[in-house]
Amino acid sequence: MSEEVLIPDSHYTVWGPFIPDDYHLLRITRADIITAGVAFGLASFFALCAAYIAIGQTRSCRQPWRSAYVWMIWLELAASVAIAIECLLYLLRIIRPSFYLFMSICKSPPRTERIMLLTECSVSLDNSGPASTPDHHQPDSHHHA
């Protein structure tokens, strides 16, 4: 069950900068395809669950186009789906290996996590105005010293 499934043709080579001359393509076996298929199926299931929750949260928002939180959820979901498709296409040898491919996979999740953290901070800062302070912190006008 470990025989190579997708044997690349002569046109399937690496491209781009920082690729060593002695780079060998990874062997992709039937077990690799099965494992990736199961992982892709589970990820798709969780993405559909997340989309269902995101639809509910978007509908409950009064102005979804102006909500940083709604933008954050949908952009994070879109980025995750794009990375999953990119990895699957690489595994199926549709996308050739390159420095750009590997850097896009490596650098995308931290970028989206930074965006998510920044939007969460801005949402929490927007909600920290005077209306959210409890009444017991206000000076009492009835008792004068």
Backbone torsions as a table, in degrees:
resi	resn	phi	psi	omega
1	MET	NA	4.2	-178.6
2	SER	-106.9	17.6	178.4
3	GLU	-71.7	151.2	-178.3
4	GLU	-72.2	128.1	-175.4
5	VAL	-90.4	-52.2	-176.1
6	LEU	-103.6	95.4	179.3
7	ILE	-87.9	121.1	-176.1
8	PRO	-70.8	147.5	174.5
9	ASP	-83.2	-179.2	-175.1
10	SER	-69.9	-19.6	179.9
11	HIS	-84.4	-12.5	-178.6
12	TYR	-88.7	93.3	-178.7
13	THR	-130.4	167.3	176.1
14	VAL	-75.8	158.1	178.6
15	TRP	-148.6	162.1	176.5
16	GLY	98.8	178.2	-177.1
17	PRO	-78.0	165.3	173.4
18	PHE	64.8	21.8	177.2
19	ILE	-100.5	121.4	-179.4
20	PRO	-67.9	154.8	-179.2
21	ASP	-66.3	-28.1	-177.8
22	ASP	-95.5	23.2	179.6
23	TYR	-69.3	130.2	177.4
24	HIS	-112.3	137.4	177.9
25	LEU	-65.4	145.3	178.2
26	LEU	-70.3	142.3	174.8
27	ARG	-79.0	131.7	177.4
28	ILE	-112.0	117.7	-176.5
29	THR	-102.7	172.8	177.5
30	ARG	-61.9	-37.5	178.1
31	ALA	-64.0	-37.2	177.3
32	ASP	-63.1	-43.2	-179.8
33	ILE	-65.4	-41.4	179.2
34	ILE	-65.0	-45.8	179.4
35	THR	-61.6	-44.3	179.1
36	ALA	-65.4	-37.4	178.4
37	GLY	-64.4	-42.1	177.8
38	VAL	-65.1	-45.5	179.5
39	ALA	-63.2	-41.1	179.3
40	PHE	-66.1	-38.6	177.0
41	GLY	-64.6	-44.3	177.8
42	LEU	-64.6	-43.1	178.6
43	ALA	-63.3	-38.1	177.9
44	SER	-65.4	-39.1	177.5
45	PHE	-61.9	-47.3	179.8
46	PHE	-67.5	-32.9	177.0
47	ALA	-66.6	-39.1	176.8
48	LEU	-66.0	-39.6	175.9
49	CYS	-63.2	-42.6	178.9
50	ALA	-65.3	-38.5	178.2
51	ALA	-65.6	-38.1	177.5
52	TYR	-62.3	-45.3	178.2
53	ILE	-65.4	-40.9	-179.8
54	ALA	-64.8	-36.5	176.8
55	ILE	-63.0	-43.5	178.1
56	GLY	-62.9	-41.4	179.7
57	GLN	-70.6	-34.3	177.6
58	THR	-67.6	-41.5	179.0
59	ARG	-66.5	-31.2	-179.0
60	SER	-78.8	-12.6	179.9
61	CYS	-82.4	136.1	-178.3
62	ARG	-68.1	-42.0	179.1
63	GLN	-129.1	81.6	-174.4
64	PRO	-64.0	-28.9	-179.5
65	TRP	-71.2	-18.7	-179.3
66	ARG	-105.2	0.5	-177.0
67	SER	-90.4	121.1	177.5
68	ALA	-65.3	-34.1	-179.7
69	TYR	-64.5	-44.0	179.7
70	VAL	-64.2	-42.9	176.8
71	TRP	-60.7	-41.3	-179.3
72	MET	-61.1	-44.7	-177.0
73	ILE	-64.3	-48.0	-175.9
74	TRP	-70.0	-36.6	177.8
75	LEU	-69.2	-38.1	177.0
76	GLU	-64.9	-42.3	178.3
77	LEU	-64.8	-42.9	178.9
78	ALA	-64.2	-41.0	178.9
79	ALA	-64.7	-41.0	179.6
80	SER	-65.4	-41.2	178.2
81	VAL	-65.9	-41.0	179.1
82	ALA	-62.7	-42.1	178.6
83	ILE	-65.7	-40.3	179.5
84	ALA	-63.1	-43.7	179.2
85	ILE	-66.2	-40.8	178.9
86	GLU	-61.2	-43.3	179.4
87	CYS	-67.1	-39.9	179.2
88	LEU	-65.6	-41.7	178.7
89	LEU	-65.0	-34.1	176.0
90	TYR	-66.9	-44.4	-178.2
91	LEU	-64.5	-33.9	178.4
92	LEU	-83.9	4.9	177.4
93	ARG	62.2	36.7	173.0
94	ILE	-92.5	-36.2	175.1
95	ILE	-102.0	130.1	179.6
96	ARG	-76.4	148.2	178.2
97	PRO	-68.7	139.6	178.2
98	SER	-158.3	166.6	175.2
99	PHE	-60.3	-40.5	-178.4
100	TYR	-64.5	-40.2	178.3
101	LEU	-62.2	-50.1	-176.8
102	PHE	-67.2	-37.0	178.8
103	MET	-70.2	-34.9	178.2
104	SER	-66.6	-34.2	177.3
105	ILE	-73.3	-42.0	-176.9
106	CYS	-72.7	-36.1	-172.8
107	LYS	-94.2	-14.3	-178.1
108	SER	-69.1	-49.0	-178.0
109	PRO	-60.9	-44.1	178.1
110	PRO	-62.5	-34.8	179.4
111	ARG	-64.7	-43.7	179.7
112	THR	-70.1	-31.7	176.6
113	GLU	-68.7	-36.3	176.1
114	ARG	-65.2	-42.6	178.3
115	ILE	-61.5	-42.4	-179.9
116	MET	-63.7	-43.0	179.6
117	LEU	-64.3	-43.0	179.8
118	LEU	-64.3	-41.0	-179.9
119	THR	-70.9	-34.9	175.7
120	GLU	-63.6	-40.4	178.0
121	CYS	-64.8	-42.0	-179.2
122	SER	-68.8	-34.8	176.8
123	VAL	-66.4	-42.7	-179.5
124	SER	-69.7	-31.8	176.9
125	LEU	-71.0	-34.3	177.9
126	ASP	-65.6	-29.0	-177.1
127	ASN	-92.6	7.6	-175.5
128	SER	-104.0	27.0	179.5
129	GLY	-74.3	-175.8	-177.1
130	PRO	-64.7	-23.5	-178.6
131	ALA	-70.1	-20.5	-176.7
132	SER	-93.7	-2.8	179.2
133	THR	-81.6	138.8	179.9
134	PRO	-67.9	157.0	-176.3
135	ASP	-67.9	-27.2	-175.5
136	HIS	-72.3	-8.9	176.1
137	HIS	-89.7	-10.1	179.5
138	GLN	-78.8	145.4	177.9
139	PRO	-64.0	140.8	-178.0
140	ASP	-86.0	122.1	-176.9
141	SER	-86.6	-10.2	-177.5
142	HIS	-82.7	-29.1	-176.3
143	HIS	-106.2	116.8	178.1
144	HIS	-111.8	140.3	-179.3
145	ALA	-86.9	NA	NA
